Amino acid sequence: MFGGVAIIGFFVMWTVMMIVGLFTGTGIVHLVLSLLGGAKHGYEATLRTFAYAHGSALPIAMVPFCGWPIAGIWALICEIFGLAEMHETTPVKAAIAIFAPGLLCCVLMFLMWGAVMALIMGSAATSSM
């Protein structure tokens, strides 16, 4: 009995997290696109683009073994060209808006780990003296 409730709870939470992730990811991309001056239409246009892009990639993702990577690439292509068409901007601005948040996150993580390593090495150097 408890196993069935746990499975249902898992699928409900998974669905909620996917919806929240879609809205927040779309919001971040729309913010970056706005900063680049490429968002000529509202947030709804960006959300529709992302929903259509990922909806068109889901059937590809059902292919065993190789479906998810191909679906991810297809969704990315649909996002870039969909944003460019929907917001009447260039595909380069759309690609920058999609890749910039991930790149910024990676740079910040690299700097954080560099700072942590510098603190560890600095404390190790002063404690051995």
KEKE-3310 file (N, C-alpha, C; in steps of 0.2 Angstrom, whole numbers, plus 5000, padded with zeros to 4 digits):
npx = (5004:5009:5020:5013:5008:5019:5024:5015:5016:5029:5027:5018:5026:5037:5030:5026:5039:5044:5036:5038:5052:5051:5045:5053:5066:5062:5059:5072:5079:5071:5074:5088:5087:5080:5089:5098:5092:5083:5070:5056:5043:5032:5034:5026:5027:5040:5038:5029:5037:5047:5039:5033:5045:5051:5040:5040:5051:5049:5043:5054:5063:5058:5064:5073:5089:5097:5088:5086:5098:5098:5085:5087:5096:5089:5078:5085:5089:5077:5073:5082:5080:5066:5064:5071:5063:5050:5053:5057:5071:5089:5096:5108:5107:5097:5103:5114:5106:5101:5112:5120:5116:5119:5133:5137:5134:5143:5155:5154:5153:5166:5174:5170:5174:5188:5191:5188:5198:5209:5208:5209:5222:5229:5227:5233:5246:5250:5248:5257:5269)
npy = (4994:5006:5008:5011:5023:5030:5030:5037:5049:5052:5054:5065:5075:5075:5080:5093:5098:5098:5107:5119:5121:5123:5135:5144:5142:5147:5160:5165:5164:5173:5185:5187:5188:5199:5208:5208:5215:5208:5204:5206:5203:5198:5188:5177:5173:5168:5157:5149:5146:5138:5128:5122:5118:5108:5100:5095:5088:5077:5065:5060:5057:5045:5035:5021:5020:5030:5041:5051:5060:5064:5070:5081:5089:5092:5099:5110:5116:5119:5128:5139:5143:5145:5155:5165:5168:5170:5181:5190:5192:5189:5173:5172:5180:5174:5161:5165:5170:5158:5150:5158:5159:5146:5146:5156:5151:5140:5147:5154:5144:5138:5149:5149:5136:5138:5148:5141:5131:5140:5145:5133:5129:5140:5140:5128:5130:5140:5133:5124:5130)
npz = (5000:5004:4995:4983:4986:4987:4974:4967:4973:4970:4956:4955:4962:4953:4941:4945:4948:4935:4929:4936:4934:4920:4919:4927:4920:4908:4911:4915:4903:4896:4902:4900:4886:4885:4891:4881:4871:4863:4865:4859:4861:4874:4889:4888:4874:4874:4883:4876:4865:4871:4877:4865:4859:4867:4868:4855:4855:4864:4858:4851:4861:4867:4860:4862:4870:4862:4861:4871:4870:4857:4857:4865:4858:4847:4854:4858:4846:4841:4851:4849:4835:4836:4846:4839:4828:4835:4843:4834:4831:4830:4827:4833:4845:4851:4854:4862:4873:4877:4880:4889:4903:4908:4906:4913:4926:4927:4926:4938:4947:4945:4950:4963:4968:4965:4975:4987:4986:4986:4999:5007:5003:5007:5021:5024:5021:5031:5043:5043:5046)
capx = (5000:5014:5024:5009:5007:5025:5025:5010:5019:5034:5025:5015:5031:5040:5026:5026:5045:5045:5032:5042:5058:5050:5043:5059:5071:5060:5060:5079:5081:5068:5077:5094:5085:5078:5095:5102:5087:5080:5064:5051:5036:5032:5036:5021:5030:5046:5036:5026:5042:5050:5034:5033:5052:5051:5035:5041:5057:5048:5043:5061:5066:5056:5068:5078:5096:5099:5083:5087:5103:5095:5080:5090:5099:5083:5075:5090:5089:5070:5073:5085:5076:5059:5065:5073:5056:5045:5054:5060:5078:5094:5097:5114:5105:5093:5108:5117:5101:5100:5118:5123:5114:5123:5140:5138:5133:5149:5160:5153:5155:5173:5177:5169:5179:5195:5191:5188:5204:5214:5207:5212:5229:5232:5227:5238:5253:5251:5248:5264:5275)
capy = (5000:5012:5008:5014:5030:5034:5031:5042:5055:5054:5057:5071:5079:5076:5084:5099:5101:5100:5114:5125:5121:5126:5142:5147:5142:5152:5167:5167:5165:5179:5190:5188:5190:5206:5212:5209:5219:5204:5202:5211:5201:5196:5182:5172:5171:5164:5151:5145:5143:5133:5122:5119:5115:5102:5095:5092:5083:5071:5059:5058:5055:5039:5030:5018:5020:5036:5046:5058:5065:5067:5075:5087:5093:5094:5104:5116:5119:5122:5134:5144:5146:5147:5162:5170:5169:5173:5188:5194:5194:5185:5167:5173:5183:5168:5156:5168:5170:5151:5148:5163:5157:5140:5148:5161:5147:5137:5152:5156:5138:5138:5154:5147:5131:5141:5152:5136:5128:5145:5145:5127:5129:5145:5137:5122:5133:5144:5129:5120:5135)
capz = (5000:5005:4989:4978:4987:4986:4967:4965:4976:4966:4949:4956:4963:4946:4937:4948:4947:4928:4927:4939:4930:4913:4920:4929:4915:4903:4914:4915:4896:4893:4905:4896:4879:4886:4892:4874:4867:4858:4867:4856:4863:4881:4892:4885:4868:4876:4886:4871:4861:4875:4877:4858:4857:4871:4866:4849:4856:4868:4855:4849:4868:4868:4856:4867:4870:4859:4861:4875:4867:4850:4858:4868:4853:4843:4858:4858:4839:4841:4855:4846:4830:4838:4849:4834:4825:4839:4845:4828:4832:4826:4830:4838:4851:4854:4856:4868:4878:4880:4883:4894:4910:4910:4906:4919:4932:4927:4928:4945:4951:4945:4954:4970:4970:4966:4981:4992:4986:4989:5007:5009:5002:5012:5028:5025:5021:5037:5048:5043:5048)
cpx = (5004:5018:5020:5008:5013:5027:5021:5013:5025:5032:5022:5021:5036:5037:5027:5033:5047:5042:5036:5048:5057:5048:5049:5065:5069:5061:5067:5081:5078:5071:5084:5092:5083:5084:5099:5098:5084:5073:5059:5044:5037:5034:5032:5024:5036:5043:5033:5031:5046:5045:5034:5039:5052:5046:5036:5047:5055:5046:5049:5064:5064:5059:5073:5085:5099:5094:5084:5092:5101:5089:5082:5093:5094:5079:5079:5089:5082:5069:5076:5082:5069:5060:5067:5067:5051:5046:5057:5067:5083:5094:5104:5112:5101:5098:5112:5112:5100:5106:5121:5122:5119:5130:5141:5138:5140:5155:5160:5155:5163:5177:5176:5174:5186:5196:5192:5195:5210:5214:5210:5220:5233:5232:5232:5245:5254:5251:5254:5270:5275)
cpy = (5006:5013:5012:5021:5034:5035:5036:5049:5057:5057:5063:5076:5081:5080:5091:5102:5102:5106:5120:5126:5125:5133:5146:5148:5147:5159:5169:5168:5172:5185:5192:5190:5197:5211:5213:5213:5215:5202:5207:5209:5199:5189:5176:5169:5166:5157:5147:5142:5137:5127:5119:5115:5108:5097:5092:5087:5077:5065:5056:5054:5048:5033:5027:5019:5027:5042:5052:5062:5068:5072:5081:5092:5096:5100:5111:5120:5122:5128:5140:5147:5148:5154:5167:5172:5173:5180:5193:5197:5189:5178:5167:5175:5178:5163:5159:5168:5163:5149:5152:5161:5151:5142:5152:5156:5143:5141:5153:5150:5137:5143:5152:5142:5133:5145:5147:5133:5133:5145:5139:5127:5134:5143:5132:5125:5137:5139:5125:5124:5135)
cpz = (5000:4998:4983:4979:4986:4978:4965:4967:4972:4959:4950:4957:4957:4942:4939:4947:4940:4926:4930:4936:4923:4914:4922:4924:4909:4905:4914:4908:4894:4896:4902:4889:4880:4887:4885:4869:4862:4859:4865:4859:4871:4883:4889:4879:4869:4879:4881:4867:4865:4876:4870:4857:4861:4870:4859:4850:4860:4864:4853:4856:4869:4864:4861:4865:4868:4859:4865:4872:4861:4852:4861:4863:4849:4847:4858:4851:4839:4845:4852:4840:4831:4842:4844:4830:4829:4841:4840:4829:4829:4830:4835:4844:4855:4857:4862:4874:4881:4883:4889:4901:4912:4910:4912:4926:4932:4929:4936:4950:4951:4949:4961:4972:4970:4972:4987:4992:4988:4996:5010:5009:5007:5019:5029:5025:5027:5043:5048:5045:5055)
residu = (MET:PHE:GLY:GLY:VAL:ALA:ILE:ILE:GLY:PHE:PHE:VAL:MET:TRP:THR:VAL:MET:MET:ILE:VAL:GLY:LEU:PHE:THR:GLY:THR:GLY:ILE:VAL:HIS:LEU:VAL:LEU:SER:LEU:LEU:GLY:GLY:ALA:LYS:HIS:GLY:TYR:GLU:ALA:THR:LEU:ARG:THR:PHE:ALA:TYR:ALA:HIS:GLY:SER:ALA:LEU:PRO:ILE:ALA:MET:VAL:PRO:PHE:CYS:GLY:TRP:PRO:ILE:ALA:GLY:ILE:TRP:ALA:LEU:ILE:CYS:GLU:ILE:PHE:GLY:LEU:ALA:GLU:MET:HIS:GLU:THR:THR:PRO:VAL:LYS:ALA:ALA:ILE:ALA:ILE:PHE:ALA:PRO:GLY:LEU:LEU:CYS:CYS:VAL:LEU:MET:PHE:LEU:MET:TRP:GLY:ALA:VAL:MET:ALA:LEU:ILE:MET:GLY:SER:ALA:ALA:THR:SER:SER:MET)
# end
